[in-house]
Amino acid sequence: MKSIFIGLFLYCTSSIFAQHTLVLKSGEKVSGVVIELKDDVLSMVVNRKMVTYPMLDVSTIFFNEYVPYDGALLDDTKEVVFKVDQFTVKYAIKDRKMIREPKVSIGTQDKGTVVVDIVVDRYGNIRSVLAGANGTTTSSEYLYVKAETAARSAKFDENLTGPLETKGTITIVYP
């Protein structure tokens, strides 16, 4: 009974959730859900209809893999805001949480906001920084260096199943 229900579910949803691509020796490609391989006959649901193919006609079966995220900073990523001493710090990076705050300091009267593009590896380490990203309100090279140094001192949580590198931003407001 359970296998009938699963088969019926796959049969009804195959056009929405094609999980396999079959390449026939003729060059034709067929997308659907492979149900069974029995007695050298492949059964597959295509456009909500059960279709069978003799294995002699099949060249390749691809098991399509969905990659949900490539590590790029997305427009809908929420920004987290907090204070480090008298400095306002913000960060935006998809599916990651900061576990060590940046060490922010200043030794001048310069003021402004510096947005730093960052790249974080799977282990939460900052791999690269570049100050002056969109949203920066100063051209002070001193503040750029201070913001990059602060960004390098931050750390994010691990995401061992995520992309190798995740891109984001750290923003520091120098009052």
N, C-alpha and C positions, 0 to 999 in steps of 0.2 A: 504494500500500500504506500509506504514511504517513497519507494523508487518511482512509483506511478506519479505521485504528487510532484516530485522533483523533476521528472521528465516533462510533465504538463507545464510546470512553471518555466522551465527552460524553453519549451516549445512556444509558449505565449510571449516570452520576453526576448527571443533571440534577435529580432530586428533592432531592438533598442540596445542590447548589450552584446554585440557580436564579439566573441572572445577568440575566434580562430579564423585564419585565412587559409584556405585550401588552394593550392596551385596545381592545376591539372596539367598533364603532359601536352595538351593542346595549347597551353599558355593562358587559358581562362583562369581568373581568380574568383573564388567564391568565399564570401564572408558569412559566418554564422556561428553555431555552437555545435561542436562535435559531441555526439551522444554516445556512440559505441563503435567499436571495431570488432567485428565478429565474422569468422569464416571468410576472411579477406574482402569484406564489404564494410565500408565506412558509412555510418548513419550520421546525418548532420541536419540540424534544423536551420533552414534558410528562409527568411521572410515568412516565418511562422508556419512553414511547411516542412515536413520530414522528407529529406532527399537522401538517396543512397548512391554511393560511388564505388565501383570495383577498385580495389587497391592498385590494379594494373594501370588504371588511368590517372593515378595520383602521383605527382612529382614531389610536392613538399607540403607540409602542414606547419604554419606559423602559429605559435601561441602568443597572441598579441599581448604586449605588456604596457600598462598604463603608467606613465611617469607623471605624478601629480605636480611636481615642483622642481624647477631647475636651479634654484638658489638666487634668482634675481629678486631685487627689492620691488615689491608690488605696490601699486597706488593705494590699495585698500589696507595696507599694513598699519596697524594702530601704533601711535607714538606713546611711549611711556615717559612720564615727566617726574623728576625728583630733584632734591637739593643735595649738593655736596658742599658743605660749609656755606658760603654766601653765593655760590654759583648754581644757576639752574642748568640741569643736564637733562637731555632728552635722547632717547634712542628709538629707532625703528628698524626692526629686523624680523622677518617672518618666522614664526614657530620657535623662537629662542627667547630665553630670559637671561638677563644679566645677573651673574652670581658674585662678581667682584666689581665694585664701583670704580670708575676712573679716579686717579689721583690728580685733582685739578689744582693748579697754583698759578699765581701771576706775580710779577715783580715790576709792574709798570702801571701807569695811569690809563693805558689804552683800554677802550671799551668797544664792545660789539659782539655780534653773534657769529660763531664759526661752525659750519656744518662740515663734518669729516665723513667722507665715504670710507667704509670699512669692508673688509672681507674676513669672514670667520670660518675656521675649519670645523670639521665634525666634532672635535674635542673642545671647542669653545675658545680656542686661542685666536687672537687677532693676527692675521697673516699680512695684511697690508692696510695702510691708511693714506688718505689724500685729502688735505684740508682745502676749503674753498668751494665746496659743492653748492648747488643751487640752494638759496636761502641764506647764504653768508652775507653779513652786512658790513664787513670791514675788509680792507686790503692789507692790514697790518701783518707783515711777515712774522713778526714776533708772536702775535696771537696764533697764527697758523702753526708755528713750531710748537707752542705750548699746547694747543688743542690736539695735534698729532701725538705728542708725547703722552698726554692724558689718555687719549683713546687707546694707545698701545697697552696701557696699564690695566684696562678693563678685561673682564673674562666673562664668557657666556656658558650656559649649560651645554652638556654634550648632547649630540643628536647623531648617534652612530648609524642610524638607518636613513638619515637625510642625505641631501646632496653633499658632495665633497667640500664645496665652498658655498657659503651663504653671504649675500651682499646686503648691506644695510647702511645706516648712518648713525653717528653720534653727534649731537649738537650741544655746544657749550656756550652759555651766555655769560660774557664777561661784563659785570655791571660797572 
